[in-house]
Amino acid sequence: RRHFSKTVDCGTIHRHGAFAHPAPGLLHHNRHSFIMLEGIVLGLFAAAILSCALSGHTVIWALAAGFLLFSGYGLFRGHDLKSLARMASKGVKTIMGIVIVMALIGMLTGSWRASGTIARLVTDAAGFITPEWGLLAAFLLNGLLSTLTGTAFGTVATMGVITATMLDAMGVSPFLSGGAILAGVFMGDRCSPVSTSAALVAVVTQTNLYANLRLMVKTGLVPLLAACAVYAALGILNPGRAASIDVTSIFRAGFTLDAATYLPAVVLLALIFLKFSIRLTMVASTLSAVLLCAFVQDMSWRTIAETLIFGFAPSNADLAKMLAGGGLVSMLPVCAIILISSTYSGLLEGTGLIARLKGLLPGLARRLTPFGAVLTTAVVTCGIACNQALPVMLTNQLCDEVRPDRQKMAIDLENTVIVIAPLIPWSIAGAVPIASIGAPSACVLAAFYLWFLPLWQWILAFVERARGNAN
């Protein structure tokens, strides 16, 4: 009985990558059998994820299948249902706070759409799209709006659609315009204080969001300037033709666009600058948008409540194409993905399923630097998981020994997973924005900022190692 307890409770042994003893009923299985079983389980999970991504079905079904697969593996290894439930709940407890943040983000984006704030920002920004500077403007304007709203998908559906349409009318290649827009929306999504990805990274790594933001700005500055230089050069060397698309008339038909519509954005930026709690900041900005809905846009309180819950749904078809969405309900699929994914951390570690994979990473870190090991892991997890949330958790868990410093891990995740996921052609992180603006899938090659950021950090990691060896 004592021996059985030791063999089942082997989290510490697995954490260091050693091969644990199987439970008594499994002594006839050799090491090769377990390796094959682990490969089958992980292969089935990867197949489920890819099938959902390629068929257009929600990845939630694949994640649920993964939960059953990993739990089944745990049962095979001798763990009982109670211990498996304890493993799964361990990850859920650490992630529950982010569900509240996501609910607030949903209501924030819904209220900004209905109040006319996004319409005013997009209307003002449209004047910066010119034949010579169109690519650079598309990159920066989408980045700015994404930083303010914290949503890549919401930004691409508004600013992204408009900038893509204007650049297309100017004769700019969709390959280039799509890349600039994709890079912009995820540049902002990466470093926005109201971004779900930034909040998730902070929670998973147990770091401070504002400290992470400062490091994101610092590490992203050179790639940002390099991307701006490339887009500016491409625009100057290959200018489009003048074109005029009247975006203002569409928005003015549905909103009163006076100066007051800036209020939610001003409140958000001011409270962030003053380092207020991010939850309080989002609540205050949402309330200011609600006041605009009621007293400037003349919406009924019932409609406002419905907007906060179900999202903005304008009756004007042209307006709906660009601004419909947001709301609490829009965040439910994301919350489901994160909640199911959060059970994996405890299951994968407690059952020892990823012990062998973790054992390979120290050697990889010695050859490629610790950042290189994180980057390689991020490419694999993003390719398998087809989104941002699960790769954040898996990469953090797999690389916690090669990158034990939590702050460094947080910024590594921001500089790898968050920007690599949109570059995977079958990932929803990239496929949805690209489809929204009608760009070719190959436009990911022109999303220069998303390539420059991890490559720049990898170069710096090698330089730092060389300096350390020289000293």
ZAMARGU-4260 file (C-alpha; in steps of 0.2 Angstrom, whole numbers, plus 5000, padded with zeros to 4 digits):
<rodrens>
0) 5000/5000/5000 | 5014/5012/5004 | 5023/5008/4988 | 5007/5011/4978 | 5005/5028/4986
5) 5023/5033/4981 | 5021/5027/4963 | 5005/5036/4960 | 5010/5053/4968 | 5025/5056/4957
10) 5023/5074/4952 | 5040/5079/4958 | 5048/5065/4949 | 5039/5069/4933 | 5043/5088/4935
15) 5061/5084/4933 | 5059/5073/4918 | 5064/5057/4926 | 5054/5041/4921 | 5043/5037/4935
20) 5038/5019/4940 | 5021/5013/4934 | 5007/5008/4946 | 5007/4990/4952 | 4994/4984/4939
25) 5005/4991/4925 | 5022/4983/4929 | 5021/4972/4913 | 5022/4988/4902 | 5039/4993/4897
30) 5046/5010/4893 | 5043/5008/4874 | 5024/5005/4877 | 5022/5021/4887 | 5031/5031/4874
35) 5020/5024/4861 | 5005/5028/4872 | 5010/5045/4875 | 5013/5048/4856 | 4996/5041/4852
40) 4987/5052/4865 | 4996/5068/4859 | 4994/5063/4841 | 4975/5061/4843 | 4974/5078/4852
45) 4983/5086/4838 | 4972/5078/4825 | 4957/5084/4834 | 4963/5102/4835 | 4968/5102/4817
50) 4952/5094/4811 | 4942/5107/4820 | 4952/5121/4813 | 4951/5115/4795 | 4933/5111/4796
55) 4928/5128/4803 | 4921/5120/4819 | 4924/5128/4836 | 4940/5122/4844 | 4931/5119/4860
60) 4926/5102/4855 | 4944/5097/4852 | 4949/5104/4869 | 4935/5094/4877 | 4941/5078/4868
65) 4959/5083/4874 | 4952/5083/4892 | 4945/5066/4890 | 4961/5059/4882 | 4972/5066/4895
70) 4961/5060/4909 | 4960/5043/4901 | 4979/5042/4900 | 4979/5046/4919 | 4967/5032/4923
75) 4978/5020/4913 | 4993/5026/4923 | 4984/5021/4939 | 4977/5038/4945 | 4959/5038/4952
80) 4945/5050/4947 | 4947/5060/4963 | 4966/5063/4960 | 4962/5068/4942 | 4949/5080/4947
85) 4961/5088/4959 | 4974/5089/4945 | 4962/5098/4934 | 4955/5110/4947 | 4972/5116/4951
90) 4974/5125/4934 | 4956/5131/4935 | 4958/5140/4952 | 4973/5150/4945 | 4963/5156/4930
95) 4946/5161/4937 | 4951/5179/4939 | 4954/5181/4921 | 4936/5176/4917 | 4930/5192/4926
100) 4942/5202/4915 | 4936/5194/4899 | 4918/5198/4904 | 4922/5216/4907 | 4932/5217/4890
105) 4916/5210/4881 | 4905/5224/4888 | 4918/5237/4885 | 4920/5233/4867 | 4901/5232/4865
110) 4898/5249/4873 | 4912/5257/4863 | 4904/5251/4847 | 4887/5258/4852 | 4892/5274/4859
115) 4901/5280/4843 | 4918/5280/4850 | 4925/5267/4838 | 4916/5276/4824 | 4923/5292/4828
120) 4941/5285/4830 | 4940/5276/4813 | 4932/5291/4804 | 4947/5302/4810 | 4959/5289/4805
125) 4953/5287/4788 | 4960/5303/4782 | 4978/5297/4785 | 4976/5283/4771 | 4986/5290/4756
130) 4993/5281/4741 | 5011/5284/4747 | 5009/5281/4766 | 4994/5269/4765 | 5003/5253/4771
135) 5012/5262/4786 | 4996/5271/4791 | 4986/5254/4790 | 4999/5246/4801 | 4999/5260/4814
140) 4981/5264/4814 | 4976/5246/4817 | 4989/5245/4830 | 4982/5260/4839 | 4964/5255/4839
145) 4969/5237/4845 | 4979/5244/4859 | 4964/5255/4864 | 4951/5241/4863 | 4962/5226/4867
150) 4954/5215/4853 | 4963/5210/4837 | 4946/5203/4830 | 4936/5218/4834 | 4949/5230/4827
155) 4951/5220/4811 | 4932/5220/4809 | 4932/5239/4810 | 4948/5248/4806 | 4955/5233/4797
160) 4940/5232/4785 | 4940/5250/4781 | 4959/5252/4778 | 4959/5236/4768 | 4945/5243/4757
165) 4953/5260/4755 | 4970/5252/4750 | 4962/5240/4738 | 4953/5255/4729 | 4971/5263/4728
170) 4977/5247/4719 | 4988/5241/4734 | 4992/5223/4734 | 4981/5213/4746 | 4996/5203/4750
175) 5005/5219/4757 | 4989/5227/4764 | 4984/5211/4773 | 5001/5209/4781 | 5001/5227/4787
180) 4984/5225/4795 | 4987/5208/4802 | 5003/5214/4810 | 4995/5230/4816 | 4980/5222/4825
185) 4992/5209/4834 | 5005/5223/4838 | 4991/5232/4848 | 4983/5216/4855 | 5000/5211/4862
190) 5003/5227/4872 | 4986/5232/4876 | 4982/5234/4895 | 4964/5228/4891 | 4970/5213/4880
195) 4964/5195/4885 | 4981/5188/4880 | 4991/5201/4890 | 4979/5197/4905 | 4981/5178/4902
200) 5000/5179/4902 | 5001/5189/4918 | 4989/5177/4927 | 4998/5161/4920 | 5016/5168/4925
205) 5010/5176/4941 | 5017/5193/4936 | 5011/5211/4936 | 5002/5217/4920 | 5009/5234/4920
210) 5027/5228/4923 | 5024/5216/4908 | 5018/5231/4898 | 5034/5241/4901 | 5044/5226/4895
215) 5033/5224/4880 | 5036/5242/4874 | 5055/5240/4878 | 5057/5224/4868 | 5046/5229/4854
220) 5053/5246/4850 | 5066/5240/4837 | 5055/5228/4828 | 5041/5241/4828 | 5053/5254/4820
225) 5060/5241/4808 | 5042/5236/4802 | 5037/5255/4800 | 5053/5257/4789 | 5049/5243/4778
230) 5030/5248/4776 | 5035/5266/4772 | 5048/5260/4760 | 5036/5249/4751 | 5023/5262/4750
235) 5035/5275/4743 | 5042/5263/4730 | 5025/5256/4725 | 5013/5270/4728 | 4995/5267/4723
240) 4982/5278/4715 | 4971/5291/4724 | 4954/5285/4729 | 4940/5292/4739 | 4929/5281/4750
245) 4916/5290/4760 | 4917/5281/4777 | 4911/5297/4787 | 4894/5297/4779 | 4891/5278/4784
250) 4895/5282/4802 | 4886/5299/4803 | 4870/5291/4797 | 4870/5280/4813 | 4879/5291/4826
255) 4881/5308/4833 | 4899/5310/4831 | 4903/5325/4842 | 4919/5327/4853 | 4910/5319/4868
260) 4912/5302/4859 | 4931/5302/4863 | 4926/5301/4882 | 4928/5282/4884 | 4945/5282/4876
265) 4951/5297/4887 | 4945/5289/4903 | 4953/5272/4898 | 4970/5281/4894 | 4970/5292/4909
270) 4966/5278/4922 | 4979/5267/4914 | 4992/5281/4915 | 4987/5283/4933 | 4990/5264/4936
275) 4972/5261/4942 | 4966/5243/4943 | 4963/5236/4926 | 4946/5230/4931 | 4941/5247/4938
280) 4948/5255/4922 | 4937/5245/4911 | 4922/5248/4922 | 4924/5267/4922 | 4927/5267/4903
285) 4912/5256/4900 | 4901/5267/4911 | 4906/5283/4902 | 4902/5274/4885 | 4885/5269/4893
290) 4882/5288/4897 | 4886/5292/4879 | 4874/5279/4873 | 4860/5286/4883 | 4862/5304/4882
295) 4871/5307/4865 | 4866/5292/4854 | 4848/5292/4862 | 4848/5273/4865 | 4835/5266/4877
300) 4841/5259/4894 | 4835/5242/4888 | 4844/5243/4872 | 4860/5248/4881 | 4858/5233/4893
305) 4855/5221/4878 | 4871/5229/4870 | 4882/5225/4885 | 4876/5207/4886 | 4873/5202/4868
310) 4883/5215/4859 | 4879/5230/4847 | 4867/5226/4833 | 4863/5241/4823 | 4848/5240/4810
315) 4858/5248/4796 | 4866/5234/4786 | 4881/5244/4781 | 4885/5249/4799 | 4882/5232/4805
320) 4895/5225/4793 | 4908/5236/4802 | 4902/5238/4820 | 4891/5224/4825 | 4898/5213/4839
325) 4905/5214/4857 | 4896/5211/4872 | 4897/5198/4887 | 4891/5184/4876 | 4904/5186/4863
330) 4917/5182/4876 | 4909/5165/4882 | 4918/5155/4869 | 4935/5162/4874 | 4931/5159/4892
335) 4926/5141/4888 | 4943/5139/4878 | 4953/5146/4893 | 4944/5136/4906 | 4945/5119/4897
340) 4964/5123/4893 | 4967/5127/4911 | 4963/5110/4916 | 4977/5103/4905 | 4992/5110/4916
345) 4988/5099/4931 | 4983/5084/4921 | 4998/5085/4910 | 5010/5087/4924 | 5001/5076/4937
350) 5000/5061/4925 | 5018/5063/4918 | 5012/5064/4900 | 5024/5079/4895 | 5038/5073/4907
355) 5048/5067/4892 | 5045/5082/4882 | 5051/5093/4896 | 5067/5083/4898 | 5072/5088/4880
360) 5071/5106/4883 | 5086/5109/4894 | 5097/5102/4880 | 5088/5113/4867 | 5091/5128/4878
365) 5110/5125/4879 | 5110/5125/4860 | 5098/5138/4856 | 5098/5149/4872 | 5083/5148/4884
370) 5073/5160/4873 | 5077/5149/4858 | 5069/5134/4868 | 5054/5145/4872 | 5052/5150/4854
375) 5054/5133/4847 | 5041/5126/4860 | 5029/5141/4855 | 5030/5137/4837 | 5025/5118/4840
380) 5011/5122/4853 | 5004/5136/4841 | 5004/5124/4827 | 4995/5111/4837 | 4983/5122/4847
385) 4978/5134/4833 | 4974/5148/4845 | 4984/5159/4858 | 4976/5153/4875 | 4982/5135/4875
390) 4999/5138/4868 | 5002/5151/4882 | 4998/5138/4895 | 5007/5124/4887 | 5023/5134/4883
395) 5024/5141/4901 | 5022/5124/4908 | 5035/5115/4897 | 5048/5129/4898 | 5047/5133/4917
400) 5063/5124/4920 | 5073/5132/4906 | 5065/5149/4910 | 5062/5149/4929 | 5062/5168/4931
405) 5043/5172/4930 | 5046/5190/4923 | 5057/5184/4909 | 5045/5170/4905 | 5030/5182/4904
410) 5039/5193/4891 | 5046/5178/4882 | 5028/5172/4880 | 5023/5189/4873 | 5037/5189/4861
415) 5034/5172/4855 | 5016/5164/4857 | 5006/5180/4855 | 5014/5185/4839 | 5017/5167/4832
420) 4999/5161/4833 | 4993/5173/4819 | 5007/5167/4808 | 5000/5149/4808 | 4989/5148/4792
425) 4977/5136/4800 | 4976/5145/4817 | 4960/5155/4821 | 4971/5169/4827 | 4977/5172/4809
430) 4963/5164/4798 | 4949/5174/4805 | 4957/5192/4803 | 4963/5187/4786 | 4946/5181/4780
435) 4938/5197/4788 | 4948/5208/4776 | 4948/5196/4761 | 4967/5195/4760 | 4976/5180/4754
440) 4983/5168/4767 | 5001/5171/4761 | 4999/5189/4768 | 5006/5182/4784 | 5023/5183/4775
445) 5021/5202/4775 | 5016/5204/4793 | 5034/5210/4796 | 5032/5215/4814 | 5026/5198/4819
450) 5042/5190/4811 | 5054/5204/4817 | 5049/5203/4836 | 5054/5185/4840 | 5069/5185/4828
455) 5076/5201/4836 | 5074/5194/4853 | 5083/5178/4848 | 5097/5188/4841 | 5099/5198/4857
460) 5098/5181/4867 | 5114/5175/4857 | 5122/5192/4859 | 5119/5191/4878 | 5126/5173/4879
465) 5142/5178/4869 | 5145/5192/4881 | 5143/5181/4896 | 5155/5168/4889 | 5167/5182/4885
470) 5167/5188/4903
</rodrens>
